[in-house]
Amino acid sequence: MYATQALTQLVPLAADELDKNKVTPGVLGFIVFAALAVGVWFLMKSMNRHMGRVDFEEAPDPAAEPEGTDGRTEAAASGATKAGPSGQD
């Protein structure tokens, strides 16, 4: 209760000095804004460093058709059967 009583006694003092046409954030507002900006800068720097370390290679989709087969089976596409155009070699 002592803190609220002290604040209520200080409010009338501040009200006498307060110019309602000129209210600025002041030095404290600048310090808070600068601290937030520095914090965001450090977070972005850390994120870039961590993203640079990521070694991501996407696994192929097993449901997708393999590239270059054009509807043929994988054995035919890989050359497992070495037959000519007529089926004889």
Backbone torsions as a table, in degrees:
resi	resn	phi	psi	omega
1	MET	NA	-25.3	-177.9
2	TYR	-67.9	-33.6	-179.1
3	ALA	-67.4	-41.9	-179.9
4	THR	-68.7	-34.4	177.9
5	GLN	-67.6	-38.0	178.9
6	ALA	-67.0	-40.5	-180.0
7	LEU	-66.9	-38.5	-179.8
8	THR	-68.2	-26.7	177.6
9	GLN	-78.4	-26.9	-179.3
10	LEU	-83.8	-22.3	-178.2
11	VAL	-60.9	-44.5	178.4
12	PRO	-63.0	-31.3	178.3
13	LEU	-67.9	-40.3	179.7
14	ALA	-71.5	-31.8	-178.1
15	ALA	-67.2	-31.0	179.3
16	ASP	-70.6	-34.2	-176.8
17	GLU	-90.0	-11.8	-173.7
18	LEU	-80.0	120.8	174.6
19	ASP	-96.4	112.4	-173.9
20	LYS	-67.9	-17.2	178.4
21	ASN	-86.7	-13.4	-177.8
22	LYS	-134.7	88.6	177.9
23	VAL	-118.7	120.9	-179.1
24	THR	-124.2	158.3	179.7
25	PRO	-69.7	-25.9	176.0
26	GLY	77.0	-167.1	-176.2
27	VAL	-68.7	-39.7	-179.2
28	LEU	-62.7	-40.8	177.3
29	GLY	-63.5	-40.1	177.2
30	PHE	-64.4	-42.3	-179.2
31	ILE	-64.1	-43.0	178.7
32	VAL	-64.0	-44.1	179.1
33	PHE	-63.3	-43.1	179.5
34	ALA	-65.1	-39.7	178.5
35	ALA	-64.7	-40.6	176.7
36	LEU	-64.1	-41.4	179.6
37	ALA	-64.2	-42.7	178.2
38	VAL	-65.4	-40.4	178.2
39	GLY	-62.7	-42.4	178.1
40	VAL	-65.4	-38.9	178.7
41	TRP	-62.1	-45.1	178.6
42	PHE	-65.0	-39.2	177.9
43	LEU	-64.0	-41.0	178.8
44	MET	-67.2	-39.0	178.0
45	LYS	-63.7	-43.2	178.4
46	SER	-65.2	-41.0	179.5
47	MET	-63.6	-42.7	178.2
48	ASN	-62.6	-38.7	178.6
49	ARG	-65.6	-43.0	-179.7
50	HIS	-69.7	-38.1	178.4
51	MET	-67.8	-30.0	176.4
52	GLY	-68.9	-26.4	-179.8
53	ARG	-83.7	-11.6	-177.0
54	VAL	-72.8	127.6	176.5
55	ASP	-115.7	91.2	-172.5
56	PHE	-111.7	123.2	174.1
57	GLU	-124.8	119.1	-174.4
58	GLU	-73.4	132.7	177.4
59	ALA	-75.5	144.1	179.0
60	PRO	-67.9	149.2	179.9
61	ASP	-75.2	120.2	-177.6
62	PRO	-67.5	-23.1	-179.3
63	ALA	-83.0	-16.9	-177.8
64	ALA	-78.7	151.3	178.4
65	GLU	-74.5	135.9	179.3
66	PRO	-61.8	146.7	-176.9
67	GLU	-69.4	142.8	173.9
68	GLY	82.4	6.3	-177.8
69	THR	-88.9	-28.0	179.8
70	ASP	51.7	39.3	176.8
71	GLY	91.0	-6.8	178.5
72	ARG	-81.7	165.4	178.1
73	THR	-76.3	164.4	-178.6
74	GLU	-66.4	-34.5	-179.6
75	ALA	-65.3	-40.9	179.0
76	ALA	-69.5	-35.9	-178.6
77	ALA	-71.6	-32.4	-177.7
78	SER	-83.9	-9.7	178.3
79	GLY	88.7	24.0	-179.2
80	ALA	-66.4	-32.3	175.0
81	THR	-103.5	117.4	-175.0
82	LYS	-96.9	50.7	-179.9
83	ALA	-92.7	151.3	177.3
84	GLY	-79.6	-168.8	-179.1
85	PRO	-64.5	-31.3	-179.6
86	SER	-90.6	-1.2	179.8
87	GLY	93.4	-3.9	178.6
88	GLN	-115.4	149.6	-179.3
89	ASP	-134.2	NA	NA
